[in-house]
Amino acid sequence: MSVFISLYRCILRAHRKYLPPDARFLGNKYVQQEFRLHRNIKNPLHLIGFIDSWKDYLKGIENYAWKEYKIESVKVGKMSDEQLYQLYELMQAIEERKIERNKSLNDDR
């Protein structure tokens, strides 16, 4: 379980170091939720898959790959309805933040 906690902390540090505040807020919230939901994984294969996926995510954050990331249609096809809904909510939250940021920039002018 220490690998689990260590990875979680590394991801939060990477968010703090590499992501802008809006993305960091959303990312931290999502990571916290996912790790909380999966903290009691008993199946070793699920645990390995979970950890490997988050290690890949961490590498992407550290290499700024998140700026150009496009989700593969194969991965979308494998998502559950709940995961698709979470993705949709995340996209909406990002768009709302962009609109708010643009409004505040225009108000400053």
C-alpha positions in Angstrom: 0.0 0.0 0.0 3.0 2.3 0.4 3.5 2.4 -3.3 -0.1 3.6 -3.6 0.4 6.5 -1.1 3.8 7.4 -2.6 2.3 7.6 -6.1 -0.6 9.7 -4.9 1.8 12.2 -3.2 4.1 12.3 -6.3 1.1 13.1 -8.5 0.0 16.0 -6.2 3.6 17.3 -6.2 3.6 17.2 -10.0 0.3 19.0 -10.2 1.7 21.7 -7.9 4.9 22.0 -10.0 3.6 21.7 -13.5 -0.1 22.6 -13.8 -1.7 26.0 -13.8 -4.0 26.7 -10.8 -7.3 25.9 -12.5 -6.0 22.6 -13.9 -4.3 21.8 -10.6 -7.6 22.3 -8.6 -9.5 20.0 -11.0 -6.7 17.5 -11.2 -6.2 17.2 -7.4 -9.9 16.8 -6.9 -10.1 14.0 -9.5 -6.9 12.2 -8.3 -8.2 12.3 -4.7 -11.5 10.9 -5.7 -10.0 8.1 -7.8 -7.5 7.1 -5.2 -10.1 7.1 -2.5 -12.4 4.9 -4.6 -9.6 2.4 -5.3 -7.8 2.3 -2.0 -9.2 -1.1 -1.0 -8.4 -3.0 -4.3 -7.9 -6.6 -3.5 -7.4 -8.0 -7.0 -3.6 -7.7 -7.8 -4.3 -7.3 -11.5 -6.6 -4.4 -10.9 -4.1 -2.8 -8.5 -1.2 -3.2 -11.0 -3.4 -1.7 -13.8 -4.4 1.2 -11.6 -0.9 2.0 -10.5 0.5 1.6 -14.1 -2.1 4.0 -15.5 -1.4 6.6 -12.9 2.4 6.2 -13.4 1.8 6.9 -17.1 -0.3 9.9 -16.2 2.5 11.2 -13.9 5.1 10.9 -16.7 2.7 12.8 -19.0 2.4 15.6 -16.4 6.2 15.8 -15.9 6.8 15.9 -19.6 4.1 18.5 -20.3 2.4 15.9 -22.5 -0.9 16.9 -20.9 -1.0 20.0 -23.1 -1.3 17.9 -26.2 -3.1 14.8 -24.9 -5.9 13.4 -26.9 -7.8 10.5 -25.6 -7.9 7.5 -27.9 -11.3 6.4 -29.1 -10.5 2.8 -28.1 -10.1 4.0 -24.5 -13.4 5.9 -24.7 -15.1 2.8 -26.0 -14.0 0.8 -22.9 -15.2 3.4 -20.4 -18.2 2.7 -18.2 -21.2 5.1 -18.3 -20.0 6.5 -15.0 -16.5 7.2 -16.4 -18.0 8.8 -19.5 -20.1 11.0 -17.3 -17.0 12.0 -15.2 -15.2 12.9 -18.4 -18.1 15.0 -19.6 -18.3 16.8 -16.2 -14.5 17.5 -16.4 -14.8 18.9 -19.9 -17.7 21.1 -18.8 -15.7 22.4 -15.7 -12.7 23.2 -17.9 -14.9 25.1 -20.4 -16.6 27.0 -17.5 -13.2 28.0 -16.1 -12.1 29.2 -19.6 -15.2 31.4 -19.9 -14.7 32.8 -16.4 -11.1 33.6 -17.1 -11.9 35.3 -20.4 -14.6 37.4 -18.7 -12.2 38.5 -16.0 -9.6 39.4 -18.6 -12.1 41.4 -20.6 -13.3 43.1 -17.4 -9.7 44.2 -16.6 -9.5 46.0 -19.9 
